[in-house]
Amino acid sequence: MGKQVNNLAKNISTTSYLKNCIAILFFISFFNVSSQNSNFIEGKKYTLGEVSVAGNTAFSEQTIIAYSGLRKGQEITIPGEDIGNAIKKLWNSKLFSDIEVYVTKIEDNVAYLQIKLFDLPQLNELKVKGVKKGKVEGIVKENKLTKGTKVTENLITTTKNFLTKKYKKEGFLNTKVHINTIEVQDTVKASRVNMVLNIDKGEKVKIKDITFKGNDVLSDKKLRKSMKGTKKINPIRVLKRSKFIDSSYQADLGHVIDTYKENGYRDARILSDSLIYNDDKTISLVIKVNEGEQYTFGDIKFIGNTVYTNEQLSRLLRIRKGDTYNGILLQKRIADNSKPDAQDITNQYQNNGYLFSSVNPVEVSADNNVIDIEVRISEGKPAYFNSVSVVGNDKTNDHVIYRELRTRPGQLYSKANVVRTVRELGQLGFFDAQQITPNFNNPNPVEGTIDMEYAVQETGSSQIELQGGYGGGGFIGTLGLSFNNFSIKDIFKKEAYKPIPMGDGQKLSLRLQASRFYQTYSFSFSEPWLGGKRPVQFSTSLSHTKQFLYDYTTGNADKSRSFNITGLTFGLAKRLSVPDDYFTLSQAVSYQRYDLNNYNTGLFTFGDGFSNNLSYTFGLSRNNTSVDPIFPTGGSNFAFSAKFSLPYSLFNGVDYEQLSDDYDDAVERRNNADSTADIEYIEATNDITEIDQKRFNWLEFYKVKFSGEWYTQITKNLVLRPKIEFGFLGAYNNARGVIPFERFYLGGDGLGNFSLDGREVIQLRGYPNQSLTHLDETTGQASQDGSSIYNKFSLELRYPITLKASAKIYALGFIEGGSSYENFRDFDPFNIKRSAGLGIRIFMPAFGLLGIDFGHGFDPLPGQTTKNGWETHFIIGQQF
């Protein structure tokens, strides 16, 4: 064949390229030329003649020669740089598994070369064994094993390593991955292989025991407790399993040392750690420690502080001479990186303008196990905001955002104000709360200025509800539109409809629902900054509902018998500054007219006539939950409200005690009648209706409600939310009694689709909807009229699955309990109906919050003797 210039081994990795270049020159220098090339002189310059291509490749000869850079008539040295560069170019294309260059002949001063190469095989078909079918697609994407991919040794090695590490992280410590390639025998010129990927995960390796050696001061139990991600087998533990994950284990070794440091043993070390395989396929961990000696704090001096006195800083540090040394606590009191609003020295400076300050604790002496500390402070120059801007708001108008900012140009820098601004922008609901980023630009320590930029990402803030279903004996259709970032000033501007006028932060909602038996129409509008200068929210709503009585003989709606409700509400809510600016004071005036036209049911004591409800509502709330309103991870939310009507019985001249006696007398006469056709029954019924019309012509009542909830982040991905609720509906005049409207209905999913009478539907999962009312003294069954008192306790544990802008999904577990009563004589806040269960919530910007809960009721329904058992609840448009 001629003189071989190079023969690279197949599948040489890129990192070994230089070594192979040296090998090329070695072969050129020491291999003897063949007899047909006896006139070849090493190191001589030749004119390049023809260059040919051989081997197995799908590329054309012209393409390969052109890519190599070798051209006919070129003057080259053999061996030399030109040939080396040609090989390098071809090799760097990562298209070939083998490249060989030959001198085929020498004529006069002309050298003829041949490039022999072989294409890297392409992946034709992939089979994955050892995992579920649903996991195969993820493996293909993660390792880029799509059809046509060039199969190299590097690809095979990295795929093996990736999958081995992946499953070891999941606790499969003995994972083995085998990859076989089989050449495809066909007429296609390109080299192709089928790949078989065999994954043997084995069983999850659990930790049977964790023991420590050399620990005299701290017990094994205490040290094991400090290991957050590495736990030994415990059948009663649910949240932390005992699988072994090396990365978690290495981190936990650091946590063991931190535990020693927290107890004064700053010199503690891990001497060795061993992993022992047991016969029962578990492992045991043996960790040998050197505890060292215990230290205490000595003198703590502050150096460089001029803004704050030593006494002020000592109160923040809260560490005294003689305290057991705790390096972890010391660092947290200097700068707690886990809490942006922590009460530490760094934040004290940062919140008061000293952006460029630094606080560093330094150990200056450790004599006799007493550590003296110098807290060295460089205060720097106070910083002021030079410019403040927001980027990323494509739909929301600038003024809507800027009015929520707590940082202004020329204002003294405050970290607390930056954190609060991020929270306020997230609470608007117009942006992805997880993506709001404060960017510090152009910091200038000399001039004491900083440019502040908040980067936001718009999310869909409008929602549509379009659904149909079968319920209540007929088809129910619903159309709901909610525009949460509306702009009413642009409503008559044609160019503003993209598809609707948006950007001013107003809320507009329209909802229509209809079936054979009822029709509901509602409209609401709110402006969060009335007048545009202060956070005073104006809101109004208008609604009308018509309900037709069900005719049991025909199964249709009797449209001659109806119950209509028309309501109008105006409200104002003002953000307060005292006690702090998380408080909101709200006030509202509302009017409802209840009109009954021959509508006799068990819900009301009269079937003809009307009632008027004119009321005033006062509310005080405090909400300091964290940035994301869909998935808060911290803070609390408290709300108190009181709703009042006028005390009509004080000035309308009606003797309600006499009216009550007349009512009891009419009821007795009706009960004593022989039949419903008896004239006595009819007259008594008419008297009852007339008396009820006087009692409830203008509704007289007061209503008090309270709710409180807290959010605590137990770990990075677990949030605990306890909540308490209480409600009471009372009467000014006991002779007049508690009204049949505005009552509480406990139980079920909490969705009030049929709240025709102003009722409040209270969620208590694990029981049927509105089933947990008090017992009726007459029938001994659950009352259909609702209750005047309720209380409820709940505890939820939430886990986020994804918090992306397109969809926020979290799972939850809950336990809760509650009960309702007709009067305080029977009230017992701890005699409750209990339940527990699991659920999931999905928030999509276009549809709002959706969810499903599976709740188990542990107690019987009122009037029954066996526990209720499992219930399924669907959640639409509400958050609990």
C-alpha positions in Angstrom: 0.0 0.0 0.0 2.9 2.4 0.5 4.4 4.3 3.3 1.9 4.7 6.2 1.9 8.2 7.6 -0.6 7.7 10.4 -2.8 5.1 11.9 -4.9 6.4 14.7 -6.6 3.9 16.9 -10.3 3.8 16.7 -12.4 6.1 19.0 -9.4 8.1 20.4 -10.7 10.7 22.8 -10.1 14.4 22.1 -7.9 14.8 25.1 -5.4 12.4 23.7 -5.1 14.2 20.4 -1.6 15.8 21.0 -0.2 12.4 22.0 -1.3 10.9 18.8 0.2 13.8 16.8 3.5 12.9 18.4 2.9 9.3 17.4 2.3 10.3 13.8 5.7 12.0 13.7 7.3 9.0 15.4 5.8 6.6 12.8 7.0 8.8 9.9 10.5 9.0 11.2 11.1 5.3 12.0 9.1 3.2 9.6 11.0 2.2 6.4 9.4 3.1 3.1 8.3 0.3 0.7 10.3 -0.6 -2.3 8.0 1.4 -4.6 8.8 4.5 -2.7 12.6 3.9 -2.4 13.1 7.4 -3.6 11.3 8.9 -0.6 13.6 11.2 1.4 12.4 12.1 4.9 12.1 15.8 5.7 12.3 16.8 2.0 9.8 19.2 0.5 7.5 17.7 -2.2 4.8 19.0 -4.5 1.5 17.5 -3.7 0.0 15.5 -6.5 -3.4 13.7 -6.4 -5.0 13.1 -3.0 -7.4 10.1 -2.9 -9.8 8.9 -0.3 -10.4 5.3 0.8 -12.1 3.5 3.7 -15.8 3.5 4.7 -17.4 6.9 4.7 -20.7 8.5 3.5 -18.9 11.7 2.7 -17.8 12.4 -0.9 -14.1 12.4 -1.8 -14.2 16.1 -2.7 -15.8 17.1 0.6 -13.1 15.3 2.7 -10.2 16.6 0.6 -11.6 20.2 0.7 -12.1 19.9 4.5 -8.6 18.6 5.1 -7.1 21.7 3.5 -4.7 19.7 1.3 -4.7 20.8 -2.3 -3.0 19.7 -5.5 0.2 21.6 -6.3 0.8 22.5 -2.7 4.4 22.4 -1.5 4.5 20.1 1.6 7.2 18.6 3.8 6.8 14.9 4.7 6.6 14.6 7.6 5.4 18.1 8.3 2.9 20.6 9.7 0.5 20.5 6.7 -0.3 16.8 7.0 -0.6 17.2 10.8 -3.1 20.1 10.4 -5.1 18.1 7.9 -5.4 15.2 10.4 -6.3 17.6 13.1 -9.1 19.2 11.1 -10.6 15.9 10.2 -10.3 14.6 13.7 -11.9 17.7 15.3 -15.0 17.2 13.1 -15.8 14.3 15.4 -17.2 12.4 12.5 -14.6 9.7 12.1 -13.5 6.7 14.2 -10.2 6.1 12.4 -8.0 8.3 10.2 -4.9 7.1 8.2 -2.8 9.0 5.8 -0.5 7.1 3.3 2.2 8.2 0.7 1.1 6.0 -2.2 3.9 6.9 -4.6 6.7 9.4 -5.4 7.3 10.5 -9.0 10.2 12.9 -9.4 9.4 15.6 -6.8 5.6 14.9 -6.7 4.1 13.0 -3.7 0.7 11.2 -4.0 -1.3 10.8 -0.8 -4.3 8.7 0.3 -6.6 9.5 3.2 -8.1 6.4 4.6 -10.9 7.0 7.2 -13.9 5.4 8.7 -17.1 7.2 9.8 -18.2 7.0 13.4 -21.3 4.8 13.5 -24.7 6.4 13.8 -27.3 5.3 16.3 -30.0 3.4 14.5 -32.2 1.9 17.2 -32.1 2.1 21.0 -33.5 -0.5 23.4 -33.6 0.4 27.1 -34.1 -2.5 29.6 -34.5 -2.5 33.3 -36.7 0.7 33.7 -40.4 1.4 33.2 -41.5 2.5 29.7 -42.5 5.9 31.0 -38.9 6.6 32.0 -37.3 5.7 28.7 -38.1 9.1 27.0 -36.3 10.9 29.9 -33.2 8.8 29.5 -33.1 9.4 25.8 -33.3 13.2 26.3 -30.9 13.4 29.2 -28.2 11.5 27.3 -29.0 12.7 23.8 -29.5 9.2 22.5 -31.7 10.1 19.5 -31.6 8.3 16.2 -28.6 9.5 14.1 -26.4 10.4 17.0 -22.7 9.6 16.5 -21.8 6.7 18.8 -18.4 7.2 20.3 -16.6 5.6 23.3 -17.0 8.9 25.0 -20.8 8.8 24.5 -21.0 5.3 25.9 -18.8 6.1 28.9 -20.6 9.4 29.8 -24.0 7.6 29.5 -22.9 4.8 31.8 -21.5 7.3 34.4 -24.6 9.6 34.2 -27.1 6.7 34.8 -25.0 5.1 37.5 -24.8 8.4 39.4 -28.5 9.2 38.7 -29.8 6.0 40.3 -27.2 6.0 43.2 -28.7 9.4 44.1 -32.0 7.7 44.4 -30.7 5.1 46.8 -29.7 2.4 44.3 -26.2 2.0 45.5 -25.5 -1.1 43.5 -26.6 0.2 40.1 -24.9 -1.4 37.1 -25.2 -0.1 33.5 -24.2 -2.2 30.5 -24.2 -0.9 27.0 -23.8 -3.1 23.9 -23.7 -2.0 20.3 -24.5 -4.2 17.3 -23.5 -3.2 13.8 -26.4 -3.0 11.4 -25.8 -5.1 8.3 -27.6 -3.5 5.3 -26.9 -1.8 2.0 -26.7 1.7 3.4 -23.2 3.1 3.0 -23.3 4.9 6.4 -22.1 2.9 9.4 -25.0 2.3 11.8 -25.4 0.4 15.1 -28.2 -0.7 17.3 -27.7 0.0 21.0 -28.9 -2.0 23.9 -28.9 -0.1 27.2 -29.4 -2.5 30.2 -29.9 -0.9 33.5 -29.7 -3.1 36.6 -30.7 -0.8 39.5 -30.8 -3.6 42.0 -32.6 -2.9 45.3 -32.5 0.3 47.2 -29.7 0.1 49.7 -31.0 1.0 53.2 -29.0 2.0 56.2 -29.3 -0.5 59.0 -27.2 1.4 61.5 -25.1 4.5 62.0 -22.5 4.2 64.8 -19.8 6.6 66.0 -16.5 6.0 67.5 -14.5 8.4 69.7 -17.5 10.4 70.8 -17.5 10.7 74.6 -19.3 14.0 74.9 -22.1 13.8 72.3 -24.1 10.7 72.1 -24.7 8.6 68.9 -28.4 9.6 69.0 -27.6 13.4 69.0 -25.1 13.0 66.2 -27.4 10.9 64.1 -30.1 13.5 64.6 -27.8 16.1 63.0 -27.6 14.1 59.8 -30.6 15.5 58.0 -30.4 13.4 54.8 -28.9 10.1 56.1 -31.1 8.1 58.4 -31.1 4.5 59.6 -34.1 2.3 59.2 -37.0 3.3 61.3 -40.5 1.9 60.4 -42.4 4.8 61.9 -40.5 7.5 60.0 -42.4 8.8 57.0 -40.8 11.9 55.7 -37.1 10.8 55.7 -36.4 7.3 54.3 -33.2 5.4 55.1 -31.8 5.1 51.6 -28.1 5.9 51.2 -27.2 8.8 48.9 -23.5 9.6 48.9 -23.9 13.4 48.3 -26.3 13.7 51.2 -24.0 11.6 53.3 -21.0 13.8 52.6 -23.0 16.9 53.5 -24.2 15.2 56.7 -20.6 14.5 57.8 -20.3 18.3 57.7 -23.4 18.6 59.8 -21.9 16.3 62.4 -18.9 18.7 62.7 -21.4 21.7 62.9 -23.1 20.0 65.8 -19.8 19.8 67.6 -19.1 23.4 66.9 -22.5 24.4 68.2 -21.5 22.8 71.5 -18.1 24.4 71.8 -15.9 21.7 70.2 -14.5 23.8 67.4 -11.6 21.4 66.7 -13.8 18.4 66.1 -12.8 16.3 63.1 -14.0 13.3 61.2 -11.0 10.9 61.3 -12.5 8.2 59.0 -15.8 6.8 57.9 -16.5 3.3 56.7 -19.4 1.7 54.7 -20.0 -2.0 55.6 -22.2 -4.3 53.5 -24.4 -6.5 55.6 -25.7 -10.0 54.7 -29.3 -8.7 54.5 -28.4 -6.3 51.7 -28.3 -3.3 54.0 -25.3 -1.3 54.9 -23.9 0.1 58.2 -22.0 3.3 58.6 -19.2 3.6 61.1 -17.9 7.2 61.7 -14.8 7.8 63.8 -14.5 11.3 65.3 -12.0 13.3 67.3 -14.0 15.6 69.5 -11.2 17.8 70.8 -11.7 20.1 73.7 -14.6 22.4 74.6 -14.1 26.2 74.2 -15.9 29.2 75.6 -16.2 32.7 74.4 -13.8 35.2 75.9 -13.7 39.0 75.2 -15.7 40.2 72.2 -14.6 43.5 70.9 -15.9 45.6 68.0 -13.4 47.3 65.8 -14.2 50.1 63.3 -17.8 50.8 64.3 -18.8 54.5 64.4 -22.4 54.4 63.4 -23.5 52.0 66.2 -22.1 51.8 69.8 -20.6 48.7 71.2 -23.7 48.3 73.4 -26.0 48.4 70.5 -24.0 45.8 68.5 -23.7 43.6 71.6 -27.5 43.5 71.9 -27.7 42.3 68.3 -25.0 39.7 68.8 -26.6 38.4 72.0 -23.4 36.5 73.0 -21.7 37.0 76.3 -18.3 36.2 77.7 -18.3 32.8 79.3 -20.9 31.3 76.9 -20.1 28.0 75.3 -18.4 28.7 72.0 -20.7 28.3 69.1 -19.1 29.2 65.7 -22.3 28.5 63.8 -24.4 30.8 66.0 -21.7 33.5 65.9 -21.8 33.5 62.1 -25.6 33.7 62.1 -25.6 36.7 64.5 -23.1 38.4 62.2 -24.9 37.5 58.9 -27.7 34.9 58.7 -27.7 34.0 55.0 -30.8 31.7 55.4 -33.1 34.6 56.3 -33.1 37.9 54.3 -34.8 39.7 57.1 -32.8 38.2 60.0 -32.0 40.3 63.1 -28.2 40.3 62.6 -25.4 42.9 62.6 -25.0 42.9 58.8 -28.7 43.5 58.2 -28.6 46.3 60.8 -26.1 48.1 58.6 -27.7 47.1 55.3 -31.1 48.3 56.3 -29.8 51.7 57.2 -27.9 52.6 54.1 -24.5 50.9 54.5 -24.6 48.7 51.5 -20.8 48.6 51.2 -20.2 47.6 54.8 -18.6 44.4 55.8 -18.6 42.6 59.2 -16.0 39.9 59.8 -15.5 38.0 63.1 -11.8 37.1 63.7 -10.4 34.8 66.5 -7.5 36.7 68.0 -6.7 34.3 70.9 -7.6 30.8 72.0 -5.5 30.5 75.2 -6.8 28.1 77.8 -9.7 27.1 75.5 -11.1 30.7 75.8 -11.6 32.3 72.4 -11.3 36.1 72.2 -13.1 37.6 69.2 -12.7 40.8 67.3 -15.6 41.8 65.1 -13.9 43.9 62.5 -16.3 46.3 60.8 -15.7 48.3 57.7 -18.7 50.6 57.5 -18.0 52.3 54.2 -20.0 55.2 52.9 -23.8 55.3 53.1 -25.3 54.4 49.7 -28.2 56.0 48.0 -30.3 54.8 45.1 -29.2 56.6 42.0 -31.8 55.1 39.6 -34.6 52.6 40.1 -36.0 50.7 37.1 -38.2 47.7 36.2 -37.7 45.5 33.2 -39.8 42.8 31.7 -43.2 44.3 32.1 -44.6 44.0 28.6 -48.3 44.4 29.6 -48.4 46.0 33.0 -48.0 49.8 32.9 -45.1 51.3 34.7 -47.1 53.4 37.1 -48.8 50.2 38.5 -45.4 48.8 39.3 -43.7 52.0 40.5 -46.4 52.8 43.1 -45.6 49.5 44.8 -41.8 50.1 45.0 -40.3 50.7 48.4 -37.1 51.9 46.9 -36.9 55.4 45.2 -34.2 57.4 43.5 -32.3 59.5 46.1 -33.5 57.3 48.9 -31.1 55.8 51.4 -30.4 52.2 50.6 -32.2 49.6 52.7 -32.0 45.9 52.2 -35.4 45.5 54.0 -37.0 47.8 51.4 -35.6 45.8 48.6 -36.9 42.5 50.1 -40.3 44.2 50.7 -40.5 45.4 47.1 -39.9 41.9 45.8 -42.7 40.7 48.0 -45.2 43.5 46.9 -44.5 42.8 43.2 -45.1 39.1 43.8 -48.4 39.8 45.6 -49.7 41.7 42.6 -50.3 38.5 40.8 -49.2 39.9 37.5 -45.7 38.4 37.5 -44.1 35.0 38.1 -43.3 35.4 41.8 -40.4 32.9 41.5 -38.7 34.9 38.8 -38.7 38.4 40.4 -35.0 39.4 40.6 -33.5 42.5 42.2 -30.3 43.4 40.3 -27.7 45.7 41.8 -26.1 47.7 39.0 -23.2 50.1 39.0 -22.3 50.0 42.7 -20.0 53.0 43.4 -18.5 52.8 46.9 -16.6 56.1 46.4 -19.7 58.2 45.6 -22.0 56.0 47.6 -24.6 55.2 44.9 -26.2 52.1 43.4 -28.6 51.6 40.5 -31.5 49.3 41.3 -33.2 47.2 38.6 -36.1 44.8 39.2 -36.4 42.1 36.6 -40.0 40.7 36.3 -41.6 38.1 34.0 -45.3 38.7 33.0 -47.7 35.8 33.6 -51.3 35.5 32.3 -53.4 37.5 34.8 -56.8 36.9 33.1 -58.8 33.8 33.6 -61.7 32.2 31.7 -64.3 29.7 33.0 -66.3 28.0 30.4 -67.9 24.7 31.4 -70.9 22.6 31.2 -72.2 19.8 33.3 -75.1 17.9 34.5 -76.4 18.5 38.1 -79.5 19.2 40.0 -81.6 17.5 37.5 -80.4 19.3 34.4 -77.7 20.8 32.3 -75.7 23.6 33.9 -73.7 26.0 31.8 -71.2 28.5 33.1 -69.3 31.4 31.5 -66.9 33.3 33.7 -64.4 36.0 32.7 -61.9 37.5 35.2 -59.5 40.2 34.1 -57.1 40.8 36.9 -55.0 43.5 35.2 -57.7 45.5 33.5 -57.6 49.0 32.2 -61.0 50.7 32.3 -59.7 54.0 30.9 -58.8 52.3 27.6 -62.2 50.5 27.2 -63.1 52.8 24.3 -59.7 52.6 22.6 -59.9 50.1 19.7 -56.1 49.7 19.6 -56.0 48.7 23.3 -57.8 45.4 22.7 -55.0 42.8 22.7 -57.4 41.0 23.3 -58.6 43.3 26.1 -57.5 46.6 27.6 -54.8 45.7 30.2 -52.1 47.1 32.3 -53.7 49.3 35.0 -54.0 46.7 37.7 -57.8 46.9 38.0 -60.0 43.8 38.3 -63.1 43.1 36.3 -65.2 40.0 36.6 -68.3 38.8 34.8 -70.0 35.5 35.5 -73.1 33.9 34.0 -74.5 30.5 35.1 -77.8 29.0 34.1 -79.8 25.8 34.2 -83.5 24.9 34.1 -83.8 25.7 37.8 -81.7 28.8 38.3 -79.9 31.7 36.7 -77.1 33.7 38.2 -75.6 37.0 36.8 -72.8 38.8 38.6 -70.5 41.7 37.8 -67.6 43.1 40.0 -65.0 45.8 39.5 -62.1 47.0 41.8 -59.5 49.8 41.5 -56.6 49.1 43.9 -55.4 52.8 43.9 -58.4 55.1 43.9 -57.2 58.4 42.5 -53.8 56.9 41.7 -51.9 58.4 44.7 -52.7 56.3 47.7 -53.3 52.5 48.2 -57.1 52.9 48.7 -59.0 50.2 47.0 -62.5 50.9 45.6 -64.7 47.9 44.8 -68.3 47.4 43.6 -70.3 44.4 42.7 -73.8 43.8 41.3 -75.6 40.4 41.2 -78.9 38.9 40.5 -80.1 35.3 41.0 -83.4 33.7 40.2 -84.2 30.2 41.5 -87.3 28.2 40.4 -89.0 25.6 42.6 -88.6 22.0 41.6 -91.9 20.3 40.6 -91.7 16.8 41.9 -94.6 15.6 39.8 -93.1 16.6 36.5 -89.4 16.8 37.3 -89.3 20.3 35.7 -88.9 23.8 37.0 -92.1 25.5 38.1 -91.4 29.0 36.8 -94.5 30.4 38.5 -92.8 29.9 41.9 -89.5 31.7 42.3 -87.0 33.1 44.7 -85.0 36.1 43.5 -82.0 37.9 45.1 -80.7 41.2 43.8 -77.6 42.6 45.5 -75.4 45.7 45.3 -72.1 46.4 47.2 -69.7 49.3 47.5 -66.5 49.0 49.4 -63.3 50.8 50.3 -60.1 49.3 51.7 -57.2 51.3 52.9 -53.6 50.1 53.6 -52.6 51.3 57.0 -49.3 52.5 58.4 -50.0 51.8 62.0 -49.2 49.4 63.7 -47.4 48.5 60.5 -48.2 48.7 56.8 -49.2 45.1 56.5 -52.6 46.0 58.0 -55.6 46.8 55.8 -58.8 48.5 57.0 -61.9 47.7 54.9 -65.4 49.0 54.9 -68.4 48.1 52.8 -72.1 49.0 52.4 -74.3 46.4 50.8 -77.9 45.9 50.0 -79.7 42.7 49.1 -83.4 42.2 48.3 -84.8 38.7 48.8 -88.1 38.2 46.9 -90.1 35.0 47.4 -93.0 34.2 45.1 -94.9 31.2 46.4 -91.5 29.6 47.1 -92.1 27.2 50.1 -89.2 25.1 51.2 -87.7 23.9 54.4 -85.0 26.7 54.2 -87.3 29.6 55.1 -90.3 30.1 57.5 -92.2 31.9 54.8 -92.8 31.4 51.1 -94.3 34.6 50.0 -93.1 38.1 50.5 -89.7 39.9 50.6 -86.9 40.8 52.9 -84.4 43.7 52.7 -80.8 43.4 53.9 -79.0 46.8 54.3 -75.7 46.2 56.1 -72.3 47.7 56.9 -69.2 45.6 57.1 -66.0 46.6 58.9 -62.8 44.5 58.4 -59.3 44.6 59.7 -56.7 42.2 58.3 -53.0 41.7 58.3 -51.2 39.8 55.6 -47.4 39.5 55.5 -47.2 36.2 53.7 -44.1 35.7 51.5 -43.6 36.6 47.8 -45.7 34.0 46.0 -49.4 34.3 46.8 -50.1 30.8 45.3 -47.5 29.0 47.4 -46.5 31.1 50.4 -43.5 29.8 52.4 -43.6 32.2 55.4 -45.6 34.9 57.1 -49.2 34.9 58.3 -52.6 36.1 57.3 -55.2 37.3 59.9 -58.6 38.7 59.2 -61.4 40.0 61.4 -64.7 41.3 60.2 -68.0 42.5 61.7 -71.2 43.0 59.6 -74.0 45.0 61.1 -77.5 45.9 60.1 -79.4 48.8 61.7 -81.1 47.9 65.0 -84.6 48.4 63.6 -86.4 47.0 66.6 -85.3 50.1 68.6 -87.3 52.5 66.6 -89.8 50.7 64.3 -92.4 50.5 67.1 -93.0 46.7 66.7 -93.6 44.6 69.8 -91.5 41.6 68.9 -92.3 39.7 72.2 -96.0 39.9 71.4 -95.2 38.9 67.8 -93.3 35.9 69.0 -96.2 34.8 71.1 -98.5 35.2 68.2 -96.2 33.2 66.0 -96.1 30.3 68.6 -99.8 30.4 68.8 -100.2 30.3 65.0 -97.8 27.3 64.8 -99.8 25.5 67.5 -103.1 26.1 65.6 -101.6 24.8 62.4 -100.3 21.7 64.1 -103.7 21.0 65.6 -105.6 21.3 62.3 -107.1 18.1 60.9 -105.6 18.5 57.4 -103.8 20.9 55.2 -107.2 21.7 53.6 -108.7 22.6 57.0 -109.7 26.3 57.2 -107.8 26.4 60.5 -104.6 25.2 58.9 -104.9 27.7 56.0 -105.6 30.7 58.4 -102.8 29.7 60.7 -100.4 29.4 57.7 -101.4 32.8 56.5 -100.9 34.3 60.0 -97.4 32.7 60.1 -96.5 34.2 56.7 -97.8 37.6 57.9 -95.9 37.5 61.1 -92.7 36.4 59.4 -93.1 39.3 56.9 -93.1 41.7 59.9 -90.1 40.0 61.6 -88.0 39.8 58.4 -89.1 42.8 56.4 -85.8 44.5 57.2 -83.2 42.0 58.4 -81.7 42.8 61.8 -78.5 41.0 62.7 -74.8 41.2 63.4 -72.1 38.9 62.2 -68.6 38.4 63.5 -65.9 36.3 61.8 -62.2 35.7 62.5 -59.6 33.6 60.7 -55.8 33.2 61.1 -53.3 31.2 59.2 -49.5 30.8 59.5 -46.9 29.5 57.0 -43.7 27.9 58.2 -41.0 26.4 56.0 -40.0 23.3 57.8 -37.5 22.3 55.2 -36.7 23.7 51.7 -39.7 21.9 50.1 -42.1 21.4 53.0 -44.4 24.2 54.2 -46.7 23.8 57.3 -49.9 25.8 57.3 -52.1 25.8 60.4 -55.4 27.7 60.3 -58.2 28.6 62.7 -61.7 30.0 61.9 -64.7 31.2 63.9 -68.0 32.7 62.9 -71.0 34.0 64.8 -74.4 35.3 63.6 -76.4 37.1 66.4 -79.5 39.1 67.0 -80.0 42.4 68.7 -83.4 41.4 69.9 -83.8 37.8 71.1 -87.6 38.1 70.6 -87.1 38.8 67.0 -84.6 35.9 66.7 -81.7 35.0 64.4 -82.5 35.6 60.7 -82.8 32.7 58.3 -80.3 34.3 55.9 -76.5 34.9 56.2 -76.0 31.6 58.0 -73.1 29.1 58.0 -73.1 25.8 56.2 -70.2 23.6 57.2 -68.8 20.6 55.3 -67.5 19.6 51.8 -65.4 21.4 49.3 -66.4 24.9 50.3 -67.8 25.9 46.9 -70.9 27.9 47.3 -72.5 27.5 43.9 -76.0 27.6 45.3 -75.5 30.4 47.9 -78.9 31.9 47.0 -79.7 33.1 50.5 -76.5 34.8 51.4 -75.2 31.7 53.2 -71.5 31.2 53.8 -70.3 27.8 52.8 -67.4 26.6 55.0 -65.0 23.9 53.7 -64.5 20.8 55.8 -63.2 17.9 53.7 -64.2 14.3 54.3 -67.9 15.1 54.6 -70.6 15.9 52.1 -71.2 19.5 51.1 -73.1 21.6 53.7 -73.8 18.5 55.8 -72.4 19.4 59.2 -75.1 21.7 60.5 -76.6 21.4 64.0 -79.3 18.9 64.9 -82.9 20.1 64.5 -84.6 19.7 67.9 -87.9 18.8 66.3 -86.8 16.2 63.8 -83.5 15.0 65.4 -81.8 15.2 62.0 -79.3 17.7 60.6 -80.9 21.1 60.1 -81.4 22.4 56.6 -81.4 26.0 57.8 -77.7 26.3 58.5 -76.1 27.4 61.8 -75.4 30.6 63.6 -72.0 29.6 65.0 -69.1 27.6 63.6 -65.5 26.9 64.4 -62.8 25.1 62.5 -59.2 24.0 62.9 -57.0 22.7 60.1 -53.4 21.8 59.5 -51.9 21.4 56.0 -48.4 20.2 55.0 -47.6 21.3 51.4 -44.9 20.1 49.0 -44.2 22.0 45.7 -44.0 19.8 42.6 -43.3 22.7 40.3 -43.6 26.5 40.7 -43.1 27.5 37.1 -45.0 30.4 35.6 -46.9 28.1 33.2 -48.3 25.9 36.0 -47.7 25.9 39.8 -48.4 22.5 41.2 -48.2 21.3 44.8 -49.3 18.3 46.8 -50.8 18.5 50.3 -51.7 16.4 53.3 -54.3 17.7 55.8 -56.0 17.1 59.1 -58.9 19.3 60.1 -62.0 19.4 62.3 -64.9 21.7 62.9 -68.5 21.9 64.1 -71.5 24.2 63.9 -74.1 25.2 66.5 -77.3 27.1 66.7 -76.6 28.9 70.0 -73.8 29.4 72.6 -75.7 27.1 75.1 -74.6 24.1 72.9 -71.2 25.5 71.8 -68.3 23.3 72.4 -65.2 24.2 70.3 -63.5 20.9 70.9 -66.5 18.6 70.1 -65.6 18.6 66.4 -66.0 16.4 63.3 -62.6 15.3 62.3 -61.0 14.4 58.9 -57.7 13.8 57.2 -56.6 13.2 53.7 -54.4 14.1 50.7 -54.9 16.5 47.8 -53.2 18.3 44.9 -53.5 21.9 43.6 -52.8 23.1 40.1 -52.7 26.9 39.3 -52.7 27.9 35.7 -52.9 31.6 34.9 -55.7 31.1 32.3 -57.9 29.0 34.6 -57.0 29.9 38.2 -56.7 27.3 40.9 -57.9 23.7 40.3 -57.5 20.8 42.6 -58.8 17.5 44.0 -58.9 16.3 47.6 -59.5 12.8 49.0 -60.7 13.2 52.6 -61.7 10.6 55.2 -64.3 11.6 57.8 -63.7 9.9 61.1 -67.0 10.9 62.7 -70.7 10.3 61.8 -72.9 12.9 60.2 -75.4 14.6 62.5 -78.2 12.1 63.3 -76.1 9.1 62.1 -74.1 6.5 64.0 -71.3 5.3 61.7 -68.3 7.3 60.5 -68.7 9.0 57.1 -65.6 7.6 55.5 -64.0 8.8 52.2 -65.2 11.7 50.1 -63.8 13.2 46.9 -63.8 17.0 46.5 -63.1 19.0 43.5 -61.7 22.5 44.0 -62.3 25.2 41.4 -61.2 28.8 41.7 -60.5 28.7 45.4 -57.3 28.4 47.5 -57.3 26.7 50.9 
